[in-house]
Amino acid sequence: MVSQPPNRSEQIDYVSAQLLPRTALLTRLLVSQLGGELSRTEVGLLNTLSGGPRRITELAQLERLAQPTMTLLVKRLEQQGLVKRQRQADDGRVVMVSLTEAGEQALEDYRQQAGAALGAYLAELPDEDVEALAAATTSLTQLLALLQQDRTA
């Protein structure tokens, strides 16, 4: 008896259940392997700030951290010279956090190291797996666009 390929609903269920835990594990393994001075949370914050300055309250929401925790994280990165805080000109109560040049460079260095480490593992996979991951990466980009569109709507 020949087994039927999974239908769309089964594939959606599989991806919905497996994508997040597997990408989270991939991220943890790469961060752990890279070591370095920045934690996964710090890298996440720098990555968020690469999209432009943000308020601490917004950063806390985006990164799913309590506001006091985010304030401490920003302070620590500020002491390292990776981010800066500035009061908004039109409303002095609002503090905006942005990347410094050193922060941009640290993020770029991290991305290059992570890409090189991941690339070394990808090189060990068979061609068909690399092709499948390339196609999945394109699909993931489309999924991210949908998620970002919903967040701004």
Helices and strands as residue ranges (DSSP letters): H 8-34, H 40-49, E 54-55, H 56-63, H 67-79, E 83-88, E 91-99, H 101-122, H 127-152
